[in-house]
């Protein structure tokens, strides 16, 4: 797309809230498309901790420091960084209030706030409960806590995970986590067992995961689906107990993946609906509830496209192109988006799924005949290559976003 030539004396201002894979990519892409734009990024933390590959940290296969990135490249790229929390959005004045008392004005606003936990949506699960039953679904201290609990557990202990109904961030990551915890138990505490309590009867790449579990972790990993009393009705943190409709599971290590919603600023800005997520136009990612605001990444409602870092990265580039077109008074082109998810089942064994999506009747839908998953029958060399691809993907995307 040609660079826009604005008639105004002052260049338009685009502000992005959230410095993850979506927000940081959008900021850099806007500057690439037009270096005259004033681009500001608002982020609470000076270092970003990546969720992709954090399951390997939990299993002791990866150092936590490998998940951390700074924002130096964005600063050098001419992006104005505000290290503060956005606590309010005035859509009439087009002004954002920050936790340090300052304000930032915008012509276009992009929200990439990721997810927040819906505390209390699972009875018994509170912020305090997460200190005993970590979720580790937002990478950081919770990741380290779950890893340390596994390390401290005696051989012969019971690990219990709970998985909620969709939508959640990166749905396949729950089953990657189950796989890697099983690997840790098999190699470090072989008398132990993992039970996965699931609020669903099916999930993405289910046949691939279950074939791998039968091959690698027979008798060690037990998955209980919704129809097998797998839905957790409540938890009792004081005893690490999961309560289902007909049973109780008391764990030595308890990992609760709780219900989720868009990050809090989405509600404050008025772009989240009753579901807790943010409906958008799939061509521009502009909010359907607030004009001149766009939502990308995990917070957005994107139809068939799952929530993932790869998805956020692609959406950010589409959104940036759309914003530049809109500021020029042009109609943005209709995009096609790609999403690929790699899942480690063991250090040298990975599987993947890919999809292609296009806007149809206001939703992102699967492009028929595009995409696909790893073959069900594959050699050990093939699985090992996919594990190498997974690591290469992480290096590539983090370099593109933060490097």
C-alpha positions in Angstrom: 0.0 0.0 0.0 1.3 3.5 -0.9 2.2 5.7 2.0 -0.6 8.2 2.8 -0.2 11.9 2.3 -2.2 13.7 4.9 -3.4 17.2 4.3 -3.4 18.2 8.0 -0.5 20.0 9.6 -0.4 17.5 12.5 0.0 13.9 11.6 -2.8 11.6 12.9 -2.2 9.9 16.2 -2.8 6.2 16.6 -2.6 4.8 20.2 -2.3 1.1 21.0 -3.1 -0.3 24.4 -1.3 -3.6 25.2 2.3 -4.5 24.2 1.9 -8.2 23.4 2.1 -10.0 20.1 -0.8 -8.0 18.7 -0.2 -4.6 20.1 3.6 -4.4 19.5 3.2 -5.8 15.9 0.5 -3.2 15.1 2.7 -0.4 16.4 5.6 -1.4 14.3 3.5 -2.1 11.2 1.9 1.4 11.4 5.3 3.0 11.5 6.5 0.8 8.6 3.5 1.9 6.5 3.8 5.6 7.3 6.7 7.0 9.3 4.8 10.3 9.6 2.1 8.8 11.8 2.4 9.5 15.5 2.2 6.0 17.1 2.0 5.5 20.9 2.0 2.2 22.8 0.7 2.0 26.3 1.9 -1.0 28.3 1.9 -1.7 32.0 5.2 -3.7 32.2 8.7 -2.8 30.9 9.3 -6.4 29.9 6.9 -8.7 28.2 6.6 -12.4 29.2 5.4 -14.6 26.3 2.8 -17.3 26.8 3.8 -19.4 23.7 6.4 -22.0 24.9 5.7 -21.3 28.6 4.4 -24.8 29.0 7.9 -26.0 28.4 9.0 -23.8 31.3 6.4 -25.5 33.5 7.8 -28.9 32.5 11.4 -27.9 33.2 12.4 -28.0 29.5 13.0 -24.2 29.1 14.4 -21.4 31.1 11.9 -18.7 32.2 14.3 -16.0 31.0 13.8 -17.2 27.4 10.2 -16.0 27.6 11.1 -12.4 28.4 11.5 -9.5 25.9 12.0 -5.8 26.1 10.7 -2.9 24.0 14.0 -1.3 22.9 13.4 -2.1 19.2 10.0 -0.3 19.3 11.6 2.8 20.9 14.3 2.8 18.3 11.6 2.5 15.7 10.1 5.8 16.6 7.2 4.5 18.8 6.3 6.6 21.8 6.2 4.2 24.8 4.1 4.9 27.9 4.8 2.4 30.7 1.6 2.8 32.7 -1.9 1.2 32.9 -4.7 2.6 30.9 -7.6 3.1 33.4 -10.2 4.9 31.3 -11.1 5.9 27.8 -13.2 8.9 26.9 -14.6 8.0 23.4 -16.1 11.5 22.9 -12.9 13.4 23.6 -10.8 10.5 22.2 -8.6 10.6 25.3 -7.1 7.9 27.4 -6.4 8.3 31.1 -3.3 6.5 32.5 -2.5 5.2 36.0 0.2 7.9 36.5 -2.4 10.6 36.0 -1.4 11.6 32.5 -3.6 11.5 29.4 -3.0 10.5 25.8 -5.2 11.6 22.9 -5.8 9.6 19.7 -7.4 9.8 16.3 -7.6 6.0 16.2 -7.3 3.6 19.1 -6.2 -0.1 19.0 -7.0 -2.3 22.0 -4.9 -5.4 22.4 -5.4 -6.1 26.1 -5.2 -9.9 25.9 -7.3 -11.7 28.5 -8.3 -11.4 32.1 -9.4 -14.2 34.4 -13.1 -14.3 35.2 -12.6 -14.6 39.0 -15.6 -16.2 40.6 -17.0 -17.7 37.4 -15.8 -21.0 38.7 -17.2 -21.2 42.3 -14.3 -21.2 44.8 -11.7 -19.9 42.4 -10.5 -16.4 43.5 -7.3 -14.4 43.1 -6.2 -15.8 46.5 -7.0 -19.4 45.4 -4.6 -19.0 42.5 -1.8 -18.9 45.0 -2.6 -22.6 45.9 -4.1 -23.7 42.6 -2.2 -21.7 39.9 -3.7 -21.1 36.5 -0.4 -20.1 34.8 -2.6 -18.9 31.9 -1.0 -15.5 32.0 2.8 -16.1 31.8 4.9 -14.8 34.7 4.9 -15.6 38.4 2.1 -18.2 38.0 4.3 -20.1 35.5 7.1 -20.3 38.0 4.7 -21.3 40.8 3.3 -24.2 38.9 6.7 -25.4 37.9 7.9 -25.3 41.6 4.9 -27.1 42.8 5.6 -30.0 40.4 9.2 -30.1 41.4 8.2 -30.2 45.1 5.6 -32.9 44.7 6.6 -36.4 45.9 6.9 -39.2 43.4 3.5 -41.0 43.4 1.6 -37.7 43.7 -1.5 -36.8 41.8 -1.7 -33.8 39.4 -5.1 -32.6 38.4 -5.8 -30.0 35.6 -9.2 -28.5 34.7 -10.0 -27.1 31.3 -13.0 -24.8 30.7 -15.4 -24.5 27.8 -14.4 -22.3 24.9 -13.7 -19.5 24.1 -10.3 -19.4 25.8 -6.8 -18.2 24.9 -5.0 -20.7 22.6 -7.4 -23.8 23.1 -4.7 -26.3 22.1 -2.3 -25.0 24.8 -4.2 -26.8 27.5 -3.5 -30.2 25.9 0.1 -29.3 25.2 0.4 -28.5 28.9 -1.1 -31.8 29.8 1.3 -33.6 27.5 4.4 -31.8 28.9 3.4 -32.3 32.5 3.0 -36.0 31.6 6.5 -36.0 30.1 7.8 -34.4 33.3 6.1 -37.0 35.5 7.3 -39.9 33.2 10.9 -38.8 33.3 11.2 -37.4 36.9 8.3 -38.9 39.0 7.1 -42.0 37.2 4.9 -43.2 40.0 2.7 -40.1 39.7 -0.4 -39.5 37.6 -2.1 -36.7 35.8 -5.9 -36.3 35.5 -7.4 -33.8 33.0 -10.9 -32.7 33.8 -12.5 -31.1 30.7 -15.7 -29.2 30.2 -15.8 -30.3 26.5 -16.3 -33.6 24.7 -14.0 -32.6 21.8 -11.1 -30.3 21.1 -8.8 -29.3 18.2 -6.3 -32.0 17.2 -7.9 -34.4 19.6 -7.1 -37.6 17.6 -3.4 -36.5 17.3 -3.1 -35.7 21.0 -4.8 -38.9 22.2 -2.8 -41.0 19.8 0.4 -39.5 21.3 -0.8 -40.0 24.8 -1.5 -43.7 24.1 2.0 -44.0 22.7 4.0 -42.0 25.1 2.0 -41.8 28.4 -0.2 -44.9 28.8 -1.6 -45.2 32.3 -0.1 -41.9 33.3 -2.4 -39.3 31.7 -6.2 -39.7 32.1 -8.5 -37.4 30.2 -12.1 -37.1 31.4 -14.5 -35.4 29.0 -17.7 -33.6 29.7 -19.7 -36.7 29.1 -17.5 -38.6 31.6 -18.1 -36.2 34.4 -15.1 -34.0 33.5 -16.8 -30.6 34.0 -15.6 -29.0 37.2 -18.5 -27.4 39.1 -16.4 -25.8 41.8 -13.0 -25.9 43.6 -12.0 -26.1 47.2 -8.5 -24.4 47.4 -7.9 -25.2 51.0 -7.6 -28.9 50.1 -6.7 -28.7 46.3 -10.0 -30.4 45.5 -11.9 -30.3 42.2 -15.7 -30.9 42.6 -17.6 -32.3 39.6 -21.3 -33.3 39.4 -20.6 -36.8 40.7 -17.1 -36.9 42.1 -14.3 -35.2 44.0 -10.6 -35.1 42.9 -8.1 -34.1 45.6 -4.8 -33.2 44.0 -1.2 -32.8 45.3 -0.7 -30.3 42.5 -3.8 -28.5 41.1 -3.8 -26.5 37.9 -7.0 -24.6 37.2 -7.4 -23.1 33.8 -10.4 -20.8 34.5 -13.0 -19.1 32.4 -11.7 -15.9 30.7 -12.7 -12.7 29.1 -11.2 -9.7 27.3 -8.7 -7.6 29.3 -10.4 -5.1 31.7 -9.7 -2.0 29.6 -12.0 -3.4 26.9 -15.0 -3.2 29.3 -13.9 0.3 30.4 -13.7 1.4 26.8 -17.1 0.0 25.9 -15.9 -2.4 23.3 -16.8 -5.7 25.2 -20.3 -7.1 25.0 -22.2 -9.3 27.4 -20.0 -12.3 26.5 -17.0 -10.5 27.9 -15.4 -10.4 24.4 -15.2 -7.8 21.7 -17.2 -8.0 18.5 -15.3 -6.5 15.5 -15.6 -5.9 11.8 -13.4 -8.7 10.3 -12.1 -6.5 7.5 -10.8 -3.6 9.7 -11.0 -5.0 13.2 -12.9 -1.9 14.1 -15.2 -2.3 17.1 -18.9 -2.9 16.4 -19.7 -1.0 19.6 -17.3 2.0 19.5 -16.3 4.0 16.3 -12.6 4.8 15.8 -11.6 1.9 18.1 -10.1 -1.4 16.9 -9.6 -4.6 18.8 -7.1 -7.3 17.9 -5.7 -10.5 19.5 -7.2 -12.6 22.2 -9.8 -10.0 23.3 -11.5 -9.9 19.9 -14.4 -12.1 18.8 -13.1 -13.5 15.5 -15.5 -16.3 14.5 -13.7 -19.5 13.4 -10.2 -18.0 14.0 -8.9 -19.3 17.4 -7.1 -17.0 19.9 -3.3 -17.4 19.6 -0.1 -15.4 19.3 0.1 -16.2 15.6 -3.5 -15.0 15.1 -2.8 -11.7 17.0 0.3 -11.1 14.9 -1.6 -11.4 11.6 -4.6 -9.5 12.8 -2.3 -6.6 13.9 -0.9 -6.3 10.4 -4.4 -6.3 8.8 -5.6 -3.8 11.3 -2.6 -1.5 10.7 -3.2 -1.5 7.0 -6.9 -0.8 7.5 -6.2 2.1 9.8 -3.8 3.7 7.2 -6.4 3.3 4.5 -9.2 4.7 6.7 -7.0 7.7 7.6 -6.6 8.3 3.9 -10.3 8.1 3.3 -9.9 4.9 1.4 -11.7 1.6 1.7 -9.6 -1.2 3.2 -9.1 -4.4 1.2 -10.8 -7.6 2.4 -8.0 -9.7 4.0 -7.2 -13.4 4.3 -5.7 -14.4 7.6 -3.7 -17.5 8.6 -3.3 -19.2 12.0 -0.9 -21.9 12.8 -0.5 -23.6 16.2 2.3 -25.9 17.2 2.0 -28.1 20.2 4.8 -30.0 21.9 3.8 -33.5 23.2 7.4 -34.3 24.2 10.7 -32.4 23.6 11.2 -34.2 20.2 7.5 -34.7 19.3 5.2 -32.0 18.1 2.0 -31.7 16.2 0.4 -28.7 14.4 -2.8 -27.3 12.9 -3.2 -24.5 10.4 -6.2 -22.6 9.1 -7.0 -19.9 6.5 -9.8 -17.4 7.2 -11.7 -14.8 5.3 -14.5 -12.4 6.1 -18.0 -13.7 5.1 -21.2 -12.0 6.3 -19.4 -10.1 9.0 -17.5 -13.1 10.4 -14.2 -14.7 9.9 -14.8 -18.2 8.5 -12.6 -21.1 7.4 -11.6 -21.0 3.7 -12.7 -24.4 2.4 -9.8 -26.7 1.4 -7.1 -24.6 3.0 -5.2 -25.4 6.1 -4.9 -28.8 7.8 -3.2 -30.7 10.6 -0.3 -33.0 11.1 -0.9 -36.5 9.7 -2.2 -39.0 12.2 0.4 -41.6 11.1 3.9 -40.1 11.0 7.4 -41.2 11.6 9.5 -40.2 14.7 11.6 -38.1 12.4 8.5 -36.2 11.2 7.4 -35.5 14.7 10.9 -34.3 15.6 11.0 -32.0 12.7 7.8 -30.4 13.8 9.3 -29.9 17.2 12.2 -28.1 15.5 9.7 -26.0 13.5 7.9 -25.0 16.7 11.1 -23.7 18.2 12.0 -21.9 14.9 8.5 -20.4 14.8 8.9 -18.9 18.3 12.3 -17.4 17.5 11.0 -16.0 14.2 7.8 -14.4 15.6 9.5 -12.9 18.7 12.2 -11.4 16.5 9.7 -9.9 14.2 7.7 -8.4 17.1 10.4 -7.5 19.7 13.7 -7.9 17.9 
